Amino acid sequence: GAGVSQSPSNKVTEKGKDVELRCDPISGHTALYWYRQSLGQGLEFLIYFQGNSAPDKSGLPSDRFSAERTGGSVSTLTIQRTQQEDSAVYLCASSLGRAGANVLTFGAGSRLTVL
Amino acid sequence: AQSVAQPEDQVNVAEGNPLTVKCTYSVSGNPYLFWYVQYPNRGLQFLLKYITGDNLVKGSYGFEAEFNKSQTSFHLKKPSALVSDSALYFCAVRAGSGGSYIPTFGRGTSLIVHP
């Protein structure tokens, strides 16, 4: 597509529920990133996918968080048993790949509110 | 480990005056440096990047940034600020080679341009 698409744009859930956030990257972009943006915390790296390589999960804050990328395209970030501290904007970005200084193209984000 | 510091949470400037948003970084080896801007309720957009070559980099919307290796800084500048420049600005760094392909972002600086 023309840009990075994320859904839902807003999600309100109750503590303890599971949520899934979707990211559709730019066609042809082999690298896909998930970041979390919390008020006053900047952008926190969560997970990175590059082609068919094993993902870099070093930023996932707990085992309640997981992500997959199917067919090298669409990615889903899943948060199980949500907690209030999970409330944030979840940003997805894609880039052409890791070679060179590739610029990230970001989606508009999914705002998660855990009550 | 790589890191970025944006020492100012907020910068206030009058329209027509020059602006500077500060950024310092830490990374192994040569850095790739980036500035992104986030307008209200929108995703991050790329402004400019430094890879190699001239220390003064020019980007979108009249912005420029100066790479200073000795001070490990990459301050964002604009000669004459516009009210429409009001937004959240993020500096990011990644290692140029042999290191992580994952950019690390700063906490962001809110730029407010007063009419």
Interface residues (C-beta under 8 A of the other chain):
Chain A: V4 A31 Y33 Y35 G40 Q41 G42 L43 F45 Y48 Q50 D56 L91 A93 R98 G100 A101 V103 L104 T105 F106 G107 A108 G109
Chain B: Q6 D9 Y32 F34 Y36 N41 R42 G43 L44 Q45 F46 K49 I51 F90 R94 G96 Y101 I102 P103 T104 F105 G106 R107 G108
